[in-house]
Amino acid sequence: MTATARDLAEATPADRDRYVDLLRVASLGTVIAGHWLMAAVSGDGIGNLLALVPALQVLTWGLQIMPVFFFVGGFSHALSYRSLARRTDGPVYAAFLRARLQRLLRPTLVFVLVWPLAVQLAGHGGGTLTGAALRLVTQPLWFIGIYLAMVAFTPPLLKLHERHGWAAFAALAGAAALVDVLRFALGVPYVEFLNFAFVWLAVHQLGFLRADGRIRRPALLAAAGLAGAALLVAYGPYPLSMVGMPGEKVSNMAPPTLALLCHGLWLVGAVQLAAGPATAWLRRPRVWRGVVAANGLAMTAFLWHLTAMLGVYAAQLALGLDLPAPATAGWWAQVPVRMLAAAALTGVLVALFRRFETPRPSAPAPARRTGGPVAALGITLCLLGVLGLSMTGLGGLLDGHSATLIALPVTAPAAIAMALGGWYLVERSAPARRVRLRG
């Protein structure tokens, strides 16, 4: 029997950190709303509102909330790994990967398998908007690829944290700063891609520090991060926007920069300052039930929200309804209606696909001796496949388009095959035994 949100809420342990669950939902919800707002669609294709109205780029200092999600991930991974280590005899790496990835990979793989069916229906003569959509819908998968890497690196980095505390974070932050020096001051080619690891793993490391109650001066952390980001943008080679802009020579996001790491510091400090009143608010049964329910479908909503938004625009164009030029008064007047329609269509898609996000009623059995290497290979294939698909888009299923991933060309079919093969290896690395859930 599947437990309802009310059942899960009422069964919440007294010592659970409910604020972390709220941050997870709020960060994904902010990303979804930001994507809906930034998409500037016209009959000629899809643009970016922030590129059309550069003054709005300052809003990304609040709306670029992904560092909070990765910070929450670090907290959750630390607790999960330690709990599993206490309950499992022998190697825990494979069991940890399988447990953490089940809710993440299953809905993602369903997404990348369902969309190609739509590609076959719409790919031949689908028009400019369809071609742009096939590139756009997979772009957010970069976040899942990076998150997979964080899961994979959790055990060794957690050991470094337990041994060195803040110094482990400082080492990652220092490495990110060094990469930017090599990139901007010395012109070393390709070194900037190392910051996909150093920047995001540093933010992830802050979650370990929160798990051990070691972020004791959040106001200082927020002030230092905000000041650092402001100084780097004002006097360095960093753009104002904390998300990528079309055609820009330098992006704070891809690859990540020291400015984005400072942005993450100020966000982490800010959300930590709000922890006290938010935790008190979450003790209300109705509020907590809402958070529990939202957590059960957040990843599915994230995967399908761009599909819903494009569906709304496509319906508007197909019905011959007025579609004003982006950023005009008429366009802004339609924003609330379009966002409500996108939210409604996302709800329909969530109702169809949320079952794949629901955890299976199983518990990990002791891992095989070879489980660790097999799991490591599996998660590597998964993250390469997901990242590759985020770069190629689904249009590549039709025209053979390829993208360069770590110096190697990858196509959409190859990326999907890697993701599926990696998922299979992770699943096989730590077999599960069925357990009966109560009532």
C-alpha positions as CSV (number, residue, x, y, z in Angstrom):
1,M,0.0,0.0,0.0
2,T,1.4,3.4,-1.0
3,A,1.6,5.9,1.9
4,T,-0.2,9.2,1.4
5,A,1.4,12.6,2.1
6,R,-0.7,12.7,5.3
7,D,0.6,9.4,6.4
8,L,4.2,10.4,5.7
9,A,3.7,13.7,7.4
10,E,2.3,12.2,10.6
11,A,5.1,9.6,10.7
12,T,7.8,12.3,10.5
13,P,10.4,11.7,13.2
14,A,10.7,14.4,15.8
15,D,14.3,15.0,15.0
16,R,13.9,15.4,11.2
17,D,15.2,18.7,9.8
18,R,12.1,19.8,8.0
19,Y,13.7,23.0,6.8
20,V,15.9,21.0,4.4
21,D,12.8,19.5,2.8
22,L,11.3,23.0,2.4
23,L,14.6,24.3,0.8
24,R,14.6,21.4,-1.7
25,V,11.1,22.1,-2.8
26,A,11.5,25.9,-2.8
27,S,14.7,25.8,-4.8
28,L,13.3,23.6,-7.6
29,G,10.1,25.7,-7.6
30,T,12.1,28.9,-8.0
31,V,14.0,27.4,-10.9
32,I,10.8,26.3,-12.6
33,A,9.2,29.7,-12.2
34,G,12.4,31.4,-13.4
35,H,12.5,29.3,-16.6
36,W,8.8,30.0,-17.4
37,L,9.5,33.7,-17.0
38,M,12.8,33.9,-18.9
39,A,11.5,32.0,-22.0
40,A,10.7,34.7,-24.6
41,V,8.9,32.7,-27.3
42,S,7.7,34.2,-30.6
43,G,6.8,32.7,-34.0
44,D,10.5,33.0,-34.9
45,G,11.8,30.8,-32.0
46,I,12.7,30.9,-28.4
47,G,14.8,33.7,-26.9
48,N,15.9,34.8,-23.4
49,L,14.1,37.6,-21.6
50,L,17.2,38.5,-19.7
51,A,19.1,39.0,-22.9
52,L,16.4,41.2,-24.3
53,V,16.2,43.3,-21.1
54,P,19.7,43.3,-19.6
55,A,18.6,45.4,-16.6
56,L,16.7,42.3,-15.3
57,Q,19.9,40.3,-15.0
58,V,20.3,41.5,-11.5
59,L,17.3,39.4,-10.6
60,T,19.5,36.3,-11.0
61,W,21.2,37.1,-7.8
62,G,18.0,35.9,-6.1
63,L,16.5,33.6,-8.7
64,Q,19.7,31.5,-9.5
65,I,18.9,29.2,-6.6
66,M,20.6,26.0,-7.7
67,P,23.4,26.4,-5.2
68,V,20.8,26.0,-2.4
69,F,19.7,22.7,-4.0
70,F,23.3,21.3,-4.1
71,F,23.8,22.6,-0.5
72,V,20.7,20.6,0.6
73,G,22.1,17.6,-1.3
74,G,25.3,17.7,0.7
75,F,23.3,17.7,3.9
76,S,21.1,14.8,2.8
77,H,23.9,12.7,1.4
78,A,25.9,13.0,4.6
79,L,23.0,11.8,6.7
80,S,22.1,9.0,4.3
81,Y,25.6,7.7,3.9
82,R,26.3,7.6,7.7
83,S,22.9,6.0,8.4
84,L,23.6,3.3,5.8
85,A,27.1,2.7,7.1
86,R,25.7,2.1,10.6
87,R,23.1,-0.4,9.2
88,T,25.2,-2.3,6.6
89,D,28.0,-4.8,7.1
90,G,30.8,-4.5,4.6
91,P,31.1,-2.1,1.7
92,V,28.4,0.5,1.5
93,Y,29.3,2.5,-1.6
94,A,27.2,0.5,-4.1
95,A,24.2,0.4,-1.7
96,F,24.5,4.2,-1.1
97,L,24.5,4.9,-4.8
98,R,21.6,2.7,-5.5
99,A,19.6,4.2,-2.7
100,R,20.3,7.8,-3.6
101,L,19.8,7.4,-7.4
102,Q,16.6,5.4,-7.5
103,R,14.3,8.4,-7.2
104,L,16.5,10.5,-9.4
105,L,17.3,8.2,-12.3
106,R,13.9,6.5,-12.8
107,P,11.9,9.7,-13.6
108,T,14.8,11.0,-15.6
109,L,15.1,7.9,-17.8
110,V,11.4,7.9,-18.3
111,F,11.6,11.5,-19.5
112,V,14.4,10.8,-22.0
113,L,12.6,7.7,-23.4
114,V,9.1,9.3,-23.7
115,W,10.3,12.5,-25.4
116,P,11.9,10.6,-28.4
117,L,8.4,9.3,-29.2
118,A,7.3,12.9,-29.5
119,V,10.3,13.6,-31.6
120,Q,9.3,11.0,-34.1
121,L,5.8,12.6,-34.4
122,A,7.0,16.2,-34.5
123,G,10.5,16.0,-35.9
124,H,9.6,16.0,-39.6
125,G,8.6,19.5,-40.6
126,G,7.9,20.6,-37.1
127,G,9.0,24.2,-37.7
128,T,11.3,26.6,-36.0
129,L,9.6,26.4,-32.6
130,T,9.7,22.6,-32.6
131,G,13.4,22.6,-33.5
132,A,14.2,25.0,-30.7
133,A,12.1,23.0,-28.3
134,L,14.1,19.8,-29.0
135,R,17.2,21.6,-28.0
136,L,15.7,23.3,-25.0
137,V,13.9,20.6,-23.1
138,T,17.0,18.6,-22.3
139,Q,19.2,21.6,-21.2
140,P,18.1,21.4,-17.5
141,L,19.5,17.8,-17.4
142,W,23.0,19.4,-16.8
143,F,21.8,19.8,-13.2
144,I,21.1,16.1,-12.8
145,G,24.4,15.2,-14.3
146,I,26.3,17.4,-11.8
147,Y,24.1,16.0,-9.0
148,L,25.1,12.5,-10.0
149,A,28.7,13.5,-9.7
150,M,28.1,14.8,-6.2
151,V,26.5,11.6,-5.2
152,A,29.5,9.6,-6.6
153,F,32.0,11.8,-4.7
154,T,30.2,11.9,-1.4
155,P,32.0,9.1,0.4
156,P,35.6,10.4,-0.1
157,L,34.7,14.0,0.4
158,L,32.7,13.2,3.5
159,K,35.8,11.6,4.9
160,L,37.8,14.7,4.1
161,H,35.2,16.8,5.8
162,E,35.2,14.6,8.9
163,R,39.0,14.9,9.1
164,H,39.5,18.6,8.1
165,G,36.1,20.4,8.4
166,W,36.1,23.9,7.0
167,A,39.6,23.3,5.6
168,A,38.2,20.7,3.1
169,F,35.7,23.4,1.9
170,A,38.5,25.9,1.7
171,A,40.7,23.6,-0.4
172,L,37.9,23.2,-3.0
173,A,37.2,27.0,-3.0
174,G,40.9,27.7,-3.4
175,A,41.1,25.3,-6.3
176,A,38.2,27.1,-7.9
177,A,39.9,30.4,-7.5
178,L,43.2,29.0,-8.9
179,V,41.3,27.7,-12.0
180,D,40.0,31.2,-12.6
181,V,43.4,32.7,-12.3
182,L,44.8,30.2,-14.8
183,R,41.9,30.8,-17.1
184,F,41.6,34.6,-17.1
185,A,45.1,35.8,-16.1
186,L,47.3,33.2,-17.8
187,G,45.0,32.0,-20.6
188,V,45.5,28.3,-19.9
189,P,43.1,26.5,-22.3
190,Y,40.4,24.2,-21.1
191,V,41.3,24.6,-17.5
192,E,38.0,26.3,-16.8
193,F,36.1,23.0,-17.1
194,L,37.6,21.8,-13.8
195,N,35.3,24.3,-12.1
196,F,32.3,22.1,-12.9
197,A,33.7,20.0,-10.1
198,F,35.4,22.4,-7.8
199,V,32.6,25.0,-7.6
200,W,29.7,22.7,-7.2
201,L,31.5,20.3,-4.9
202,A,32.5,23.2,-2.7
203,V,28.8,24.2,-2.4
204,H,28.0,20.5,-1.7
205,Q,30.6,20.5,1.0
206,L,28.8,23.3,2.8
207,G,25.9,20.8,3.2
208,F,28.3,18.5,5.1
209,L,29.1,21.4,7.4
210,R,25.5,22.1,8.1
211,A,24.9,18.4,8.8
212,D,27.4,18.7,11.7
213,G,26.1,22.1,12.9
214,R,29.3,23.9,11.9
215,I,27.8,26.9,10.1
216,R,27.6,29.0,13.2
217,R,27.9,32.5,11.6
218,P,25.5,32.6,8.7
219,A,25.3,36.4,8.6
220,L,29.1,36.5,8.1
221,L,28.9,33.9,5.4
222,A,26.2,35.7,3.5
223,A,28.0,39.1,3.8
224,A,31.3,37.7,2.7
225,G,29.7,35.9,-0.3
226,L,27.7,38.9,-1.4
227,A,30.6,41.2,-1.1
228,G,32.9,38.8,-2.9
229,A,30.4,38.3,-5.8
230,A,29.9,42.1,-6.1
231,L,33.6,42.9,-6.2
232,L,34.3,40.2,-8.7
233,V,31.6,41.4,-11.0
234,A,32.5,45.0,-10.6
235,Y,36.2,44.7,-11.1
236,G,36.8,41.3,-12.7
237,P,36.0,39.6,-16.0
238,Y,32.7,38.2,-14.7
239,P,29.2,39.1,-16.1
240,L,26.4,40.4,-14.0
241,S,24.1,37.5,-14.7
242,M,24.4,34.4,-12.6
243,V,22.8,32.3,-15.3
244,G,24.1,31.8,-18.8
245,M,23.3,34.4,-21.5
246,P,23.2,33.7,-25.2
247,G,26.3,34.8,-27.1
248,E,28.2,35.9,-24.0
249,K,32.0,35.4,-24.0
250,V,32.1,34.5,-20.3
251,S,29.4,32.8,-18.4
252,N,29.2,32.4,-14.6
253,M,27.4,29.1,-15.1
254,A,29.0,27.1,-17.9
255,P,31.7,26.6,-16.7
256,P,31.0,27.9,-13.2
257,T,33.2,30.7,-11.9
258,L,34.5,32.0,-8.5
259,A,31.8,34.6,-8.8
260,L,29.1,31.9,-8.8
261,L,30.7,30.2,-5.8
262,C,30.5,33.5,-3.9
263,H,26.9,33.8,-5.0
264,G,26.4,30.3,-3.5
265,L,28.0,31.4,-0.2
266,W,25.6,34.3,0.2
267,L,22.6,32.2,-0.6
268,V,23.6,29.5,1.9
269,G,24.2,32.2,4.5
270,A,20.8,33.8,3.8
271,V,18.8,30.6,4.0
272,Q,20.6,29.6,7.2
273,L,19.5,33.0,8.7
274,A,15.9,32.1,7.9
275,A,16.1,28.6,9.4
276,G,14.7,29.4,12.8
277,P,11.4,31.1,11.9
278,A,10.9,28.7,8.9
279,T,11.3,25.6,11.2
280,A,8.7,27.0,13.5
281,W,6.3,27.6,10.6
282,L,6.9,24.0,9.4
283,R,5.6,22.6,12.7
284,R,2.1,23.4,11.5
285,P,0.5,20.2,10.3
286,R,-1.1,21.6,7.2
287,V,2.1,23.4,6.1
288,W,4.2,20.3,6.6
289,R,1.8,18.1,4.7
290,G,2.1,20.4,1.8
291,V,5.9,20.2,1.9
292,V,5.8,16.4,2.1
293,A,3.4,16.2,-0.9
294,A,5.6,18.6,-3.0
295,N,8.7,16.6,-2.2
296,G,7.1,13.5,-3.6
297,L,6.7,15.1,-7.1
298,A,9.3,17.8,-7.3
299,M,11.7,16.0,-9.6
300,T,9.0,15.0,-12.0
301,A,7.8,18.6,-12.1
302,F,11.3,19.8,-12.8
303,L,11.8,17.4,-15.6
304,W,8.5,18.2,-17.4
305,H,8.1,21.9,-16.7
306,L,9.7,23.1,-19.9
307,T,7.6,20.7,-21.9
308,A,4.5,22.2,-20.2
309,M,5.6,25.8,-21.0
310,L,6.3,25.0,-24.6
311,G,2.9,23.2,-24.8
312,V,1.2,26.4,-23.7
313,Y,3.0,28.5,-26.3
314,A,2.4,25.9,-29.0
315,A,-1.4,26.0,-28.2
316,Q,-1.4,29.7,-28.3
317,L,0.2,29.8,-31.7
318,A,-1.9,26.9,-33.1
319,L,-5.1,28.7,-32.0
320,G,-4.0,31.9,-33.7
321,L,-4.1,33.8,-30.4
322,D,-2.2,37.0,-30.1
323,L,1.5,36.5,-29.1
324,P,3.0,39.9,-28.5
325,A,6.7,40.6,-29.0
326,P,8.7,39.5,-26.0
327,A,9.3,42.2,-23.2
328,T,6.5,44.5,-24.6
329,A,3.6,45.6,-22.4
330,G,1.3,43.1,-24.1
331,W,3.7,40.3,-23.5
332,W,4.0,41.2,-19.8
333,A,0.3,41.3,-19.4
334,Q,0.1,37.7,-20.6
335,V,2.7,36.4,-18.2
336,P,0.4,35.5,-15.3
337,V,-2.0,33.7,-17.6
338,R,0.8,31.7,-19.3
339,M,2.4,30.8,-16.0
340,L,-0.9,29.5,-14.6
341,A,-1.5,27.5,-17.7
342,A,2.0,26.1,-17.6
343,A,1.5,25.2,-13.9
344,A,-1.8,23.4,-14.8
345,L,-0.2,21.5,-17.7
346,T,2.7,20.6,-15.5
347,G,0.2,19.2,-13.0
348,V,-1.2,17.0,-15.7
349,L,2.2,15.7,-16.7
350,V,3.1,15.1,-13.0
351,A,-0.1,13.1,-12.6
352,L,1.0,10.9,-15.5
353,F,4.6,10.3,-14.5
354,R,5.0,10.8,-10.8
355,R,4.7,7.1,-10.1
356,F,8.2,6.7,-11.4
357,E,9.5,9.1,-8.7
358,T,7.9,7.0,-5.9
359,P,10.5,4.9,-4.1
360,R,10.1,1.2,-4.5
361,P,9.3,-0.8,-1.3
362,S,12.7,-2.4,-1.1
363,A,15.8,-2.3,1.1
364,P,19.3,-2.8,0.0
365,A,20.9,-6.1,0.7
366,P,24.6,-6.5,1.4
367,A,26.6,-5.4,-1.6
368,R,28.6,-7.9,-3.7
369,R,32.4,-7.7,-3.5
370,T,32.5,-6.2,-6.9
371,G,29.6,-3.9,-6.2
372,G,31.7,-0.8,-5.6
373,P,33.6,-0.8,-9.0
374,V,30.4,-1.7,-10.9
375,A,28.5,1.1,-9.2
376,A,31.3,3.5,-9.9
377,L,31.3,2.6,-13.6
378,G,27.5,2.8,-13.7
379,I,27.2,6.2,-12.2
380,T,30.0,7.5,-14.5
381,L,28.1,6.3,-17.5
382,C,24.9,7.8,-16.1
383,L,26.4,11.2,-15.6
384,L,28.2,11.2,-19.0
385,G,24.9,10.2,-20.7
386,V,22.8,12.7,-19.0
387,L,25.3,15.5,-19.5
388,G,25.7,14.5,-23.1
389,L,22.0,14.6,-23.7
390,S,21.8,18.0,-22.1
391,M,24.3,19.2,-24.8
392,T,23.0,17.5,-27.9
393,G,19.3,18.0,-27.4
394,L,16.7,15.5,-28.7
395,G,16.9,16.9,-32.3
396,G,20.0,14.8,-32.6
397,L,17.9,11.7,-32.7
398,L,16.7,12.9,-36.1
399,D,19.7,14.6,-37.7
400,G,22.7,12.8,-36.0
401,H,23.8,16.1,-34.4
402,S,26.7,15.6,-32.0
403,A,28.3,17.6,-29.2
404,T,31.7,17.5,-27.6
405,L,31.8,16.0,-24.1
406,I,35.2,15.9,-22.5
407,A,37.0,16.0,-25.9
408,L,34.9,13.2,-27.4
409,P,31.9,13.6,-29.7
410,V,28.6,12.2,-28.4
411,T,25.2,11.9,-30.1
412,A,21.8,11.8,-28.5
413,P,21.3,8.0,-29.1
414,A,24.8,7.3,-27.6
415,A,24.0,9.5,-24.6
416,I,20.7,7.7,-24.0
417,A,22.4,4.3,-24.3
418,M,25.1,5.4,-21.7
419,A,22.4,6.6,-19.3
420,L,20.4,3.4,-19.6
421,G,23.5,1.2,-19.3
422,G,24.8,3.1,-16.3
423,W,21.4,2.8,-14.6
424,Y,21.4,-1.0,-15.2
425,L,24.9,-1.3,-13.6
426,V,24.0,0.7,-10.6
427,E,20.9,-1.4,-10.1
428,R,22.8,-4.6,-10.4
429,S,25.7,-3.5,-8.1
430,A,23.5,-3.7,-5.0
431,P,20.6,-6.2,-5.3
432,A,17.5,-5.4,-3.3
433,R,15.2,-7.6,-1.3
434,R,11.5,-6.9,-1.1
435,V,10.2,-5.7,2.2
436,R,6.5,-5.4,3.2
437,L,5.3,-1.9,4.1
438,R,2.8,-1.5,6.8
439,G,-0.7,-0.3,6.1
